[in-house]
Amino acid sequence: MSPATPFRFGVNLSPVASRGSEWADRCRAAERHGFDVIAVPDHLGVQAPFSAMVAAAHATTRARVTTYVLNSAFWNPVLLAREALSAEALTDGRVEVGVGTGYVRSEFDTAGVEWGSAGSRVDRLEDTVTSLRALFADPRPLGFTEPPARLPVLIGGNGDRVLRLAARHADIVSFAGAVLAPGSARGTLRLIDADAMAERVRFFEREAGERAAGLERNILVQTVVVTPDRSGTAETMRRRLPYLTAQQIVEVPTLLVGSEEQIAAALLERRERFGFSYVCVHERDMAAFAPVIGLLRGR
């Protein structure tokens, strides 16, 4: 058996109407808590991702920065490559580029971008990824003299076509761990259970073949609850997640419930079962999760 990939930890920070000093303070707090990556979303209602990423890198000393994830329908692929290469240069090589299909229909409507079908959104994503790969390999048409030393591409999603695309082209695959609720224009998601996630991972591994072992695997944890009463808390959480049993809530890869030690043990188990070594949490859970980083650092 090959050795486990060491953990990396990211925090999803939303630059909602943040002034420069406030944003810098939040980014420095993330780095002090031990996070390796500051992740910035791409939604209408928050500030533009690349500007926020460059500012985050300048406010910190070591944290990498990533789009988490870009809505590919909002971006011209060539101009997106220019943005990514510029940010990579301005941050001294600390950028990762995460891309996905976009899932909030109301944002498409506001932006005047055609929603289309699930298939057409994946087509856009594929065009974006292949263009990025080509321009990162030879950026001279954009005015850059040589390829970046390191500019990883993360592809995030859950469906067959997106995971197949990640298997072929990604450096990092992010398993969404959720499906869009039927008829939801606002992007309401339902979490999938551990068995469904295991099926998605197996599908990805079949599609990736020999590449699978070399690709980093990411998961976004939707909620972290540090508690000495794991089972009781899981029962209470069922009020918000009635489609899951209490045992499923404890095991769902996108939830972390229990003491700090139980959560650390769960992440070790999930790395063994699913290969998840790159774990992101939301900003609201940043401080609560920080002691878990200490328990797993270097493992």
SEDOVEX-838792 format. One line per field, with one value per residue: residue in one letter; x, y, z of N, C-alpha, C in turn. Coordinates in Angstrom, 1 decimal, padded with zeros to 4 digits. Layout:
N
residuo <- c(a  ...)
n.u <- c(X  ...)
n.v <- c(Y  ...)
n.w <- c(Z  ...)
ca.u <- c(X  ...)
ca.v <- c(Y  ...)
ca.w <- c(Z  ...)
c.u <- c(X  ...)
c.v <- c(Y  ...)
c.w <- c(Z  ...)
This chain:
299
residuo <- c(m  s  p  a  t  p  f  r  f  g  v  n  l  s  p  v  a  s  r  g  s  e  w  a  d  r  c  r  a  a  e  r  h  g  f  d  v  i  a  v  p  d  h  l  g  v  q  a  p  f  s  a  m  v  a  a  a  h  a  t  t  r  a  r  v  t  t  y  v  l  n  s  a  f  w  n  p  v  l  l  a  r  e  a  l  s  a  e  a  l  t  d  g  r  v  e  v  g  v  g  t  g  y  v  r  s  e  f  d  t  a  g  v  e  w  g  s  a  g  s  r  v  d  r  l  e  d  t  v  t  s  l  r  a  l  f  a  d  p  r  p  l  g  f  t  e  p  p  a  r  l  p  v  l  i  g  g  n  g  d  r  v  l  r  l  a  a  r  h  a  d  i  v  s  f  a  g  a  v  l  a  p  g  s  a  r  g  t  l  r  l  i  d  a  d  a  m  a  e  r  v  r  f  f  e  r  e  a  g  e  r  a  a  g  l  e  r  n  i  l  v  q  t  v  v  v  t  p  d  r  s  g  t  a  e  t  m  r  r  r  l  p  y  l  t  a  q  q  i  v  e  v  p  t  l  l  v  g  s  e  e  q  i  a  a  a  l  l  e  r  r  e  r  f  g  f  s  y  v  c  v  h  e  r  d  m  a  a  f  a  p  v  i  g  l  l  r  g  r)
n.u <- c(000.8  000.5  002.0  000.0  -001.4  -000.2  -002.1  -003.8  -005.2  -007.9  -009.7  -012.8  -013.3  -015.5  -015.4  -017.3  -018.3  -016.0  -013.7  -010.3  -008.5  -010.1  -010.5  -007.8  -007.2  -008.9  -007.9  -005.3  -006.0  -006.9  -004.5  -003.0  -004.5  -003.7  -004.3  -003.7  -004.5  -006.3  -009.5  -011.5  -014.8  -016.9  -019.3  -022.2  -022.7  -020.6  -017.2  -015.0  -013.2  -010.4  -009.1  -009.6  -008.1  -005.4  -005.1  -005.4  -003.1  -001.1  -001.6  -000.8  001.8  002.4  000.2  -001.5  -003.6  -006.9  -009.4  -012.7  -015.4  -014.7  -017.3  -017.7  -019.2  -019.3  -017.0  -014.8  -012.6  -010.0  -009.5  -009.8  -007.6  -005.6  -006.2  -005.6  -002.9  -001.8  -002.4  -001.0  001.6  001.7  001.5  003.7  003.6  001.5  -001.0  -003.9  -006.3  -009.6  -012.4  -015.8  -019.1  -021.0  -024.0  -026.2  -029.1  -030.4  -028.3  -027.2  -029.3  -029.3  -026.9  -027.3  -026.6  -026.9  -028.7  -029.1  -028.7  -027.9  -026.0  -025.0  -023.8  -021.7  -020.3  -019.4  -017.7  -015.8  -014.7  -013.5  -011.6  -009.9  -008.9  -007.6  -005.6  -004.0  -003.2  -001.8  000.3  001.6  001.9  002.6  001.0  -000.5  001.2  003.0  006.2  007.0  005.9  004.0  005.6  004.2  000.8  -001.8  -004.8  -008.0  -010.9  -014.3  -017.1  -019.9  -021.3  -021.2  -020.0  -018.5  -016.7  -015.4  -014.2  -012.5  -010.9  -009.4  -008.1  -007.6  -005.5  -006.2  -009.1  -012.2  -014.7  -018.0  -020.0  -022.7  -026.0  -028.0  -031.0  -034.2  -035.7  -034.7  -034.0  -032.3  -030.1  -030.2  -028.8  -028.6  -027.1  -025.0  -024.8  -022.4  -022.1  -023.0  -021.1  -018.8  -019.4  -019.2  -016.4  -015.3  -016.2  -014.8  -012.1  -012.0  -012.3  -010.1  -007.9  -004.5  -003.8  -005.2  -003.9  -002.1  -003.5  -004.6  -007.2  -010.1  -012.4  -015.2  -016.2  -019.3  -020.4  -019.0  -019.2  -018.1  -018.3  -018.9  -020.9  -021.6  -023.6  -026.0  -026.0  -026.0  -028.6  -030.1  -029.4  -030.8  -033.1  -032.7  -031.7  -033.5  -033.6  -031.5  -030.2  -029.3  -026.9  -026.0  -025.4  -023.3  -021.4  -021.4  -019.4  -019.2  -019.8  -018.7  -018.7  -018.4  -016.0  -012.8  -010.9  -012.4  -013.2  -010.7  -010.0  -012.0  -011.4  -009.0  -009.9  -011.6  -009.8  -008.4  -010.6  -011.7  -009.7  -009.5  -007.5  -007.2  -008.7  -011.4  -013.0  -015.8  -015.7  -017.1  -016.6  -014.0  -012.4  -013.2  -012.4  -009.6  -008.1  -008.2  -006.6  -004.1  -003.9  -003.6  -001.5  001.1  000.6)
n.v <- c(-001.2  002.2  005.1  007.3  010.3  013.4  015.5  018.5  021.6  023.8  026.9  028.3  031.4  034.1  037.0  039.3  042.3  043.3  045.6  046.5  046.3  044.8  042.4  041.5  041.1  038.9  037.0  036.7  035.7  033.2  032.0  032.1  030.2  027.9  027.1  025.9  026.8  029.5  029.7  031.0  031.9  031.9  033.7  035.7  038.6  038.5  039.8  040.0  037.1  036.8  039.2  039.3  037.0  037.7  039.9  038.4  036.8  038.7  039.6  037.5  035.1  032.5  031.0  029.3  030.2  029.9  029.6  028.7  027.2  028.4  029.5  028.3  029.2  031.9  032.9  033.9  031.6  032.2  034.8  034.1  032.5  034.4  036.0  034.0  033.4  035.9  036.4  034.3  035.1  037.5  036.7  035.2  032.5  031.1  030.3  028.3  027.0  026.5  025.0  024.8  023.8  025.7  026.2  027.7  028.8  031.3  033.1  032.9  033.9  036.6  037.5  037.4  035.1  032.2  029.5  026.9  023.4  020.6  019.1  021.0  022.8  021.3  020.9  023.6  023.8  021.8  022.9  025.2  024.1  022.6  024.7  026.3  024.5  024.3  026.9  027.4  025.7  026.8  029.9  032.1  033.4  035.1  036.9  036.1  034.8  032.2  029.0  028.6  027.6  026.1  025.6  024.5  022.8  022.5  020.5  020.5  018.6  016.3  014.6  012.1  013.0  015.3  014.2  012.4  014.2  015.4  013.2  013.0  015.5  017.0  018.3  018.2  016.8  017.7  016.4  016.9  016.1  016.5  017.0  018.8  020.0  019.0  021.2  023.5  026.8  028.4  027.0  025.0  022.4  018.9  016.7  013.9  010.5  008.4  005.9  006.6  008.4  006.8  005.3  007.3  007.9  005.4  005.3  007.5  006.6  004.4  005.7  007.3  005.6  004.8  007.3  008.0  007.5  009.6  012.0  014.6  014.6  016.3  017.7  019.5  020.4  020.9  021.5  021.8  020.5  020.7  018.6  017.0  015.1  013.2  011.4  012.4  015.0  014.5  013.4  015.7  017.3  016.1  017.4  019.4  018.0  015.9  013.8  012.1  009.6  009.5  008.1  008.1  010.9  011.1  009.8  011.0  012.3  015.1  016.3  017.0  015.8  015.6  015.1  016.8  014.9  012.8  013.8  014.2  011.5  010.6  011.9  010.7  008.1  008.6  009.5  007.1  005.5  007.0  008.6  011.3  013.9  016.6  019.0  021.2  023.8  025.9  029.4  030.1  027.9  027.9  028.6  026.6  024.3  024.5  023.3  020.6  020.6  020.9  018.3  016.7  017.6  017.1  014.4)
n.w <- c(000.0  -000.8  000.8  002.9  001.6  002.9  005.2  004.1  004.9  004.4  004.4  003.8  002.8  002.6  000.8  001.6  000.9  002.1  003.5  002.8  005.1  006.9  005.5  005.3  008.0  008.5  006.9  007.9  010.4  009.7  008.8  011.2  012.7  011.6  009.0  005.7  003.2  001.8  000.7  -001.8  -002.8  -005.8  -006.3  -007.1  -005.2  -003.5  -003.3  -006.2  -007.1  -007.8  -007.2  -004.4  -003.7  -004.3  -002.6  -000.2  -000.2  000.0  002.5  004.1  005.0  004.2  003.4  000.8  -002.0  -003.4  -005.9  -005.2  -005.9  -009.2  -011.2  -014.2  -016.3  -016.1  -017.1  -019.7  -021.2  -022.1  -021.1  -018.4  -018.0  -018.2  -015.9  -013.9  -014.3  -013.9  -011.2  -010.1  -010.7  -009.2  -006.6  -006.1  -006.8  -005.4  -006.0  -006.6  -008.9  -008.9  -010.5  -011.5  -012.5  -011.8  -010.0  -009.1  -010.1  -010.1  -010.0  -012.5  -014.0  -013.0  -013.9  -016.6  -018.1  -019.9  -018.5  -019.5  -019.9  -017.8  -019.1  -021.0  -019.3  -018.3  -020.6  -021.1  -018.9  -019.5  -021.9  -020.7  -019.0  -020.7  -022.3  -020.3  -019.5  -021.8  -022.1  -019.8  -020.2  -022.3  -022.1  -023.7  -025.7  -024.1  -023.2  -021.2  -020.4  -019.8  -018.7  -015.6  -012.6  -010.8  -010.9  -009.9  -011.0  -009.8  -010.0  -009.3  -008.3  -008.7  -010.4  -013.1  -015.5  -014.8  -012.8  -014.5  -016.2  -014.3  -013.7  -016.0  -016.3  -014.0  -011.3  -008.7  -007.3  -006.3  -004.3  -004.4  -002.6  -002.3  -003.7  -006.0  -004.8  -006.2  -008.5  -007.4  -007.6  -006.2  -005.5  -003.5  -001.6  -001.0  001.2  000.5  001.6  003.3  002.0  -000.6  -001.3  -001.3  -003.6  -005.5  -005.3  -006.1  -008.7  -009.8  -009.4  -011.2  -013.6  -013.6  -013.6  -013.7  -013.0  -010.7  -008.2  -008.0  -007.8  -005.8  -003.3  -002.4  000.0  001.0  004.1  005.4  007.9  011.1  014.3  017.4  020.1  023.3  023.3  021.0  019.8  020.8  019.8  017.1  016.8  017.4  015.2  013.2  012.9  011.1  009.0  007.9  006.2  006.7  008.9  012.4  012.7  010.1  009.9  011.6  010.1  007.6  005.0  004.6  007.0  010.3  013.5  016.9  019.6  019.6  019.3  018.4  015.9  014.6  014.4  012.8  010.4  009.7  009.3  007.1  005.2  004.8  003.7  001.6  000.5  001.1  001.7  001.6  003.2  003.6  005.4  006.4  007.1  009.5  011.1  011.6  013.9  015.7  014.5  014.4  016.6  015.8  013.5  014.7  015.9  013.8  012.2  010.1  009.6)
ca.u <- c(000.0  001.3  001.8  -001.1  -001.0  -000.3  -003.3  -003.8  -006.4  -008.3  -010.9  -013.6  -013.6  -016.3  -015.1  -018.6  -018.2  -014.9  -012.7  -009.0  -008.0  -010.9  -010.2  -006.5  -007.3  -009.6  -006.9  -004.2  -006.5  -006.9  -003.1  -002.7  -005.2  -003.0  -004.8  -002.7  -005.1  -007.5  -010.3  -012.5  -015.9  -017.2  -020.8  -022.6  -023.0  -019.3  -016.3  -014.4  -012.3  -008.9  -008.7  -009.6  -007.0  -004.1  -005.0  -005.2  -001.7  -000.3  -001.8  -000.3  003.1  002.7  -001.0  -001.9  -005.0  -007.6  -010.8  -013.3  -014.8  -015.2  -018.5  -017.0  -020.1  -019.1  -015.6  -014.1  -011.4  -008.7  -009.3  -009.6  -006.2  -004.8  -006.4  -004.9  -001.5  -001.4  -002.5  000.1  002.8  001.6  001.5  004.9  003.3  000.7  -002.4  -004.6  -007.5  -010.7  -013.4  -016.9  -020.1  -022.0  -025.2  -027.2  -029.7  -030.7  -027.1  -027.1  -030.3  -028.9  -025.7  -027.7  -025.9  -027.9  -028.7  -029.0  -028.9  -026.7  -025.0  -024.3  -022.9  -020.5  -019.6  -018.7  -016.6  -014.7  -014.0  -012.7  -010.5  -008.9  -008.2  -006.6  -004.4  -003.2  -002.5  -000.8  001.5  002.2  001.2  003.2  000.0  -001.0  002.3  003.9  007.3  007.2  004.8  004.2  006.3  003.1  -000.5  -002.7  -006.2  -009.0  -012.2  -015.2  -018.4  -020.4  -021.8  -020.3  -019.2  -017.5  -015.7  -014.6  -013.3  -011.4  -010.0  -008.5  -007.4  -007.3  -004.4  -007.0  -010.5  -013.0  -015.9  -019.0  -020.7  -024.1  -026.7  -029.0  -032.4  -035.0  -036.5  -034.1  -033.3  -031.4  -029.0  -030.3  -028.2  -028.8  -025.8  -025.1  -024.3  -021.0  -022.1  -023.1  -019.7  -017.9  -019.6  -018.6  -015.0  -015.0  -016.4  -013.6  -010.9  -012.1  -012.1  -008.7  -007.0  -003.2  -003.7  -005.9  -003.0  -001.3  -004.4  -005.1  -008.6  -010.6  -013.8  -015.6  -017.0  -020.4  -020.6  -018.2  -019.8  -017.3  -019.2  -018.7  -022.1  -021.7  -024.8  -027.1  -025.9  -026.4  -030.0  -030.6  -029.1  -031.7  -034.2  -032.3  -031.3  -034.4  -033.4  -030.4  -030.3  -028.3  -025.7  -025.5  -024.9  -021.9  -020.5  -021.4  -018.0  -019.3  -020.1  -017.8  -019.4  -017.8  -014.9  -011.7  -010.2  -013.2  -013.2  -009.4  -010.0  -012.9  -010.7  -008.0  -010.7  -012.1  -008.6  -008.2  -011.6  -012.0  -008.6  -009.6  -006.4  -007.3  -010.0  -011.8  -014.2  -016.3  -015.1  -017.8  -016.1  -012.5  -011.8  -013.6  -011.6  -008.2  -007.4  -008.1  -005.4  -003.0  -003.9  -003.3  -000.4  002.2  000.2)
ca.v <- c(000.0  003.5  005.9  008.2  011.7  014.2  016.4  019.9  022.2  025.0  027.6  029.0  032.8  034.9  038.5  040.0  043.8  043.5  046.6  045.9  045.9  043.7  041.2  041.1  040.5  037.6  036.1  036.5  034.8  031.8  031.5  031.8  029.0  026.8  026.7  026.0  027.4  030.3  029.5  032.2  031.4  032.7  033.9  037.1  038.9  038.6  040.4  039.2  036.1  037.0  040.4  038.9  036.1  038.5  040.6  037.4  036.3  039.8  039.8  036.4  034.8  031.1  030.3  029.3  030.8  029.2  029.8  027.5  027.1  029.3  029.2  028.4  029.9  033.3  033.3  033.5  030.8  032.9  035.9  033.5  032.1  035.6  036.3  033.1  033.6  037.2  036.2  033.4  035.9  038.5  036.0  034.4  031.1  030.5  030.2  027.2  027.4  025.6  025.3  023.9  024.2  026.6  025.5  028.6  029.3  032.7  033.9  032.9  034.9  037.9  037.8  037.3  034.0  031.1  028.4  025.7  022.1  020.1  018.7  022.2  023.4  020.5  021.3  024.8  023.5  021.1  023.9  026.0  023.3  022.3  026.0  026.6  023.6  024.6  028.2  027.3  025.0  027.8  031.2  033.2  034.3  036.1  037.8  035.5  034.3  030.8  028.4  028.7  026.4  025.3  026.2  023.3  022.9  021.7  020.4  020.1  018.2  015.0  013.8  011.3  013.7  016.1  013.3  011.9  015.3  015.6  012.1  013.2  016.8  017.8  017.9  018.0  016.5  018.0  015.7  017.9  015.5  017.0  017.0  019.9  019.6  019.2  022.4  024.6  027.9  029.1  026.2  024.3  021.2  017.8  016.0  012.5  009.7  007.8  004.9  007.2  009.0  005.7  004.9  008.3  007.7  004.3  005.7  008.4  005.8  003.6  006.6  007.9  004.5  004.9  008.7  008.2  007.5  010.8  013.1  015.0  014.6  017.4  017.7  020.7  020.1  021.9  021.9  021.2  020.6  020.1  018.3  015.7  014.3  013.0  010.8  013.3  016.1  014.0  013.3  017.1  017.7  015.5  018.4  020.1  017.0  014.7  012.7  011.3  009.0  010.0  007.4  008.7  012.2  010.9  009.2  011.8  013.0  016.6  016.8  016.5  015.9  014.9  015.8  017.1  013.7  012.0  014.4  013.8  010.1  010.5  012.4  009.7  007.0  009.0  009.5  005.7  005.0  007.8  009.3  012.7  014.5  018.1  019.2  022.6  024.1  027.2  030.4  030.0  026.8  028.0  028.5  025.3  023.2  024.7  022.3  019.4  020.7  020.6  016.9  016.0  018.2  016.2  013.1)
ca.w <- c(000.0  -000.9  002.0  002.8  001.3  004.1  005.2  004.0  005.5  003.8  005.0  002.8  003.3  001.6  000.9  001.5  001.2  003.0  003.2  002.8  006.4  007.5  004.8  005.7  009.3  008.5  006.2  008.9  011.4  009.1  008.9  012.6  013.1  011.0  007.7  004.6  002.0  001.9  -000.5  -002.1  -003.7  -007.0  -006.3  -007.0  -003.8  -002.8  -004.2  -007.2  -006.5  -008.0  -006.4  -003.0  -003.5  -004.3  -001.3  000.9  -000.3  000.4  004.0  004.8  004.6  003.6  002.9  -000.6  -002.2  -004.4  -006.2  -004.6  -007.2  -010.2  -012.1  -015.5  -017.3  -016.0  -017.5  -021.0  -020.8  -022.4  -020.1  -017.1  -017.9  -017.9  -014.5  -013.1  -014.5  -013.3  -009.8  -009.8  -010.7  -008.1  -005.3  -006.1  -007.1  -004.3  -006.5  -007.2  -009.7  -008.8  -011.4  -011.6  -013.5  -011.3  -009.6  -008.6  -011.3  -009.9  -010.3  -014.0  -014.4  -012.7  -014.8  -018.0  -018.6  -020.2  -017.6  -020.3  -019.3  -017.0  -020.1  -021.6  -018.3  -018.2  -021.9  -020.8  -018.0  -020.3  -022.7  -019.9  -018.4  -021.7  -022.6  -019.2  -019.5  -023.0  -021.9  -018.7  -020.7  -023.2  -021.9  -024.5  -026.4  -023.2  -022.7  -020.2  -021.1  -019.6  -017.9  -014.2  -012.0  -010.2  -010.9  -009.9  -011.3  -009.1  -010.6  -008.3  -008.8  -008.2  -011.5  -013.8  -016.5  -014.1  -012.3  -015.6  -016.6  -013.3  -013.8  -017.1  -016.4  -012.7  -010.3  -007.5  -007.5  -005.1  -004.3  -003.9  -001.5  -002.2  -005.0  -006.0  -004.6  -007.4  -008.6  -006.6  -008.4  -005.3  -005.3  -002.3  -001.7  -000.1  001.5  000.2  002.8  003.1  001.0  -001.9  -001.5  -001.7  -005.0  -006.4  -005.3  -006.9  -010.1  -010.2  -009.5  -012.4  -014.8  -013.6  -013.8  -013.1  -012.6  -009.5  -007.1  -008.0  -007.7  -004.5  -003.2  -001.6  000.4  001.7  005.2  005.5  009.3  012.2  015.6  018.4  021.3  024.0  023.1  019.6  019.4  021.1  018.8  015.8  016.9  017.2  013.8  012.2  012.6  009.8  008.0  008.2  005.2  007.2  010.2  013.3  012.4  008.9  010.2  012.2  009.1  006.3  004.8  004.6  008.4  011.4  014.7  018.0  020.3  018.7  019.1  017.5  014.6  014.0  014.1  011.6  009.2  009.4  008.7  005.7  004.3  004.5  002.9  000.4  000.0  001.3  002.4  001.5  003.9  003.7  006.3  006.3  008.1  010.8  011.8  011.5  015.3  016.3  013.8  014.5  017.4  015.0  012.7  015.6  016.2  012.5  011.5  009.7  009.5)
c.u <- c(000.9  001.0  000.7  -000.6  -001.2  -001.5  -002.9  -005.1  -006.7  -009.5  -011.5  -014.0  -014.4  -016.0  -016.4  -018.4  -017.1  -014.0  -011.3  -008.4  -008.7  -010.6  -008.8  -006.5  -007.9  -008.6  -005.8  -004.7  -006.5  -005.5  -002.7  -003.3  -004.6  -003.4  -003.8  -003.2  -006.3  -008.2  -011.4  -013.5  -016.1  -018.7  -021.1  -023.0  -021.8  -018.4  -015.6  -013.3  -010.8  -008.4  -008.6  -008.4  -005.6  -004.0  -004.8  -003.7  -000.8  -000.4  -001.2  001.1  003.3  001.4  -001.1  -003.3  -005.6  -009.0  -011.6  -014.8  -015.4  -016.4  -018.0  -017.9  -019.9  -017.8  -015.3  -012.8  -010.1  -008.4  -009.2  -008.2  -005.3  -004.9  -005.6  -003.4  -001.0  -001.4  -001.3  001.4  002.8  001.7  002.7  004.6  002.5  -000.7  -002.7  -005.9  -008.5  -011.8  -014.5  -018.0  -021.0  -023.3  -026.4  -027.9  -030.0  -029.5  -026.9  -028.1  -029.9  -027.8  -026.1  -027.0  -026.9  -027.7  -028.4  -029.4  -027.7  -025.6  -024.3  -023.4  -021.6  -019.6  -018.8  -017.4  -015.4  -014.0  -013.0  -011.4  -009.4  -008.2  -007.2  -005.4  -003.5  -002.5  -001.6  000.5  002.3  001.5  001.7  002.1  -000.6  000.0  003.2  005.0  007.5  006.1  005.1  004.8  005.2  001.8  -001.5  -004.1  -007.0  -010.3  -013.1  -016.5  -018.8  -020.9  -020.8  -019.4  -018.2  -016.4  -014.8  -013.7  -012.2  -010.4  -009.0  -007.6  -007.0  -006.0  -005.1  -008.4  -011.2  -014.4  -017.0  -019.7  -022.1  -024.7  -027.7  -030.4  -033.3  -035.8  -035.9  -033.4  -032.2  -030.2  -029.0  -029.7  -028.6  -027.5  -026.0  -024.4  -023.0  -021.0  -022.2  -021.7  -018.8  -018.1  -019.1  -017.1  -014.6  -015.1  -015.2  -012.4  -010.9  -011.8  -010.7  -007.6  -005.7  -003.1  -004.3  -005.0  -002.3  -002.2  -004.8  -006.6  -009.1  -012.0  -014.0  -016.6  -018.1  -020.6  -019.6  -018.9  -018.9  -018.1  -018.7  -019.8  -022.4  -023.1  -026.0  -027.2  -026.4  -028.0  -030.7  -030.5  -030.1  -032.9  -034.0  -032.0  -032.2  -034.3  -032.2  -030.7  -029.2  -026.9  -025.1  -024.9  -023.5  -020.9  -020.4  -020.0  -018.1  -019.7  -019.0  -018.4  -018.7  -016.8  -013.8  -011.0  -011.0  -013.2  -011.8  -009.4  -010.9  -012.2  -009.6  -008.8  -011.2  -010.9  -008.3  -009.3  -011.8  -010.8  -008.6  -008.5  -006.4  -008.7  -010.3  -013.0  -014.6  -015.7  -015.8  -017.3  -014.6  -011.9  -012.0  -012.7  -010.1  -007.5  -007.2  -006.9  -004.2  -002.8  -003.4  -002.1  000.7  001.9  -000.4)
c.v <- c(001.2  004.3  006.9  009.6  012.6  015.2  017.8  020.4  023.6  025.6  028.4  030.4  033.5  036.4  039.3  041.4  044.1  044.7  045.9  045.4  044.8  042.4  040.6  040.5  039.1  036.6  035.7  035.6  033.4  031.2  031.2  030.5  027.7  026.3  026.9  026.7  028.3  030.2  030.6  031.7  032.4  032.8  035.4  037.4  039.0  039.3  039.5  038.3  036.4  038.2  040.0  037.9  036.8  039.2  039.6  037.0  037.4  040.0  038.6  036.1  033.4  030.5  030.4  029.8  030.1  029.7  028.5  027.6  028.1  028.7  029.4  029.1  031.4  033.8  032.9  032.8  031.5  034.0  035.3  033.0  033.3  036.0  035.3  033.2  034.9  037.0  035.3  034.2  036.9  038.0  035.1  032.9  030.4  030.2  028.7  027.6  026.2  026.0  024.3  024.4  025.3  025.9  026.4  029.3  030.8  033.6  033.9  033.9  036.3  038.4  037.8  036.2  032.8  030.0  027.1  024.5  021.6  019.7  019.9  022.9  022.6  020.8  022.5  024.6  022.7  022.0  024.8  025.3  023.0  023.6  026.4  025.7  024.0  025.9  028.2  026.6  025.9  029.1  032.4  034.0  035.3  037.0  037.3  034.7  032.8  030.3  028.5  027.4  025.5  026.1  025.1  023.7  021.9  021.7  019.8  019.7  016.8  014.1  013.1  012.1  014.6  015.3  012.7  013.0  015.5  014.4  012.3  014.5  017.5  017.4  017.6  017.8  016.8  017.3  016.5  017.4  016.0  017.0  018.2  019.4  019.9  020.5  023.6  025.6  028.6  028.2  025.5  022.9  020.2  017.0  014.5  011.7  009.1  006.8  005.5  007.9  007.9  005.3  006.0  008.2  006.5  004.6  006.6  007.5  004.9  004.5  007.1  006.9  004.8  006.4  008.8  008.3  008.9  012.1  013.4  015.0  015.5  017.2  018.9  020.2  021.2  022.4  021.1  021.5  019.9  019.9  017.1  014.7  014.1  012.5  011.7  014.5  015.7  013.8  014.7  017.6  017.2  016.4  019.1  019.2  015.7  013.6  011.8  010.8  009.7  009.4  007.9  010.0  012.1  010.5  010.0  012.5  014.5  017.1  016.2  016.8  015.1  015.7  016.0  015.8  012.8  012.5  014.1  012.4  009.8  010.9  011.3  008.5  007.4  009.1  008.0  005.2  005.7  008.5  010.8  013.2  016.0  018.4  020.7  022.7  025.5  028.1  030.3  028.9  026.8  027.8  027.1  024.2  023.3  023.7  020.9  019.4  020.4  019.1  016.1  016.5  017.2  014.8  012.8)
c.w <- c(000.0  000.4  001.8  002.4  002.6  004.0  004.8  004.4  004.9  004.5  003.9  003.3  002.2  001.8  000.7  001.9  002.2  002.6  003.3  004.1  007.1  006.8  005.2  007.0  009.3  007.9  007.2  010.0  011.0  009.2  010.3  013.1  012.5  009.6  006.6  003.4  002.4  000.6  -000.6  -003.1  -004.9  -007.1  -006.4  -005.6  -002.9  -003.8  -005.1  -006.7  -006.6  -007.2  -004.9  -002.7  -003.4  -003.0  -000.1  000.9  000.3  001.9  004.8  004.3  003.9  003.0  001.4  -000.8  -003.4  -004.7  -005.9  -004.7  -008.1  -010.9  -013.5  -016.5  -017.2  -016.6  -019.0  -020.7  -021.0  -021.3  -018.7  -017.0  -017.6  -016.5  -013.6  -013.1  -013.8  -011.8  -009.3  -009.7  -009.5  -006.7  -005.1  -006.0  -006.0  -004.7  -006.9  -007.9  -009.6  -009.7  -011.3  -012.5  -013.1  -011.0  -009.1  -009.7  -011.2  -010.2  -011.8  -014.5  -014.2  -013.6  -016.3  -018.8  -018.8  -019.2  -018.4  -019.6  -018.5  -018.0  -020.7  -020.6  -018.1  -019.5  -021.7  -019.9  -018.7  -021.2  -021.9  -019.4  -019.5  -022.2  -021.6  -019.3  -020.7  -022.7  -020.8  -019.2  -021.6  -023.1  -022.7  -025.2  -025.5  -022.6  -021.6  -020.9  -020.9  -018.7  -016.4  -013.7  -011.4  -010.2  -011.0  -010.3  -010.5  -009.8  -009.6  -008.9  -008.2  -009.3  -012.3  -014.7  -015.9  -013.5  -013.4  -016.1  -015.6  -013.4  -014.9  -017.0  -015.1  -012.1  -009.0  -007.8  -006.2  -005.3  -003.6  -002.7  -001.3  -003.6  -004.9  -005.8  -005.8  -007.3  -007.9  -007.4  -007.5  -004.9  -003.9  -002.5  -000.7  000.0  001.1  001.4  002.4  002.1  -000.4  -002.2  -002.0  -003.1  -005.9  -006.5  -006.2  -008.4  -010.6  -010.4  -010.8  -013.6  -014.8  -013.9  -013.0  -012.5  -011.1  -008.3  -006.9  -007.8  -006.3  -004.4  -002.1  -001.2  001.2  002.8  005.4  006.9  010.2  013.5  016.6  019.7  021.9  023.8  021.6  019.2  019.7  020.1  017.5  015.7  016.7  015.8  012.8  012.0  011.3  008.7  008.1  007.3  005.6  008.6  011.1  013.0  011.1  009.1  010.7  011.1  007.8  006.1  004.8  006.0  009.3  012.7  015.8  018.7  019.3  018.4  018.2  016.1  013.9  013.6  012.9  010.3  008.8  008.7  007.3  004.7  003.8  003.5  001.6  -000.2  000.3  002.2  002.5  002.0  004.1  004.7  006.0  007.4  009.5  011.7  012.0  012.9  015.9  015.8  014.0  015.4  016.7  014.1  013.5  015.8  014.9  011.8  011.3  009.5  008.1)
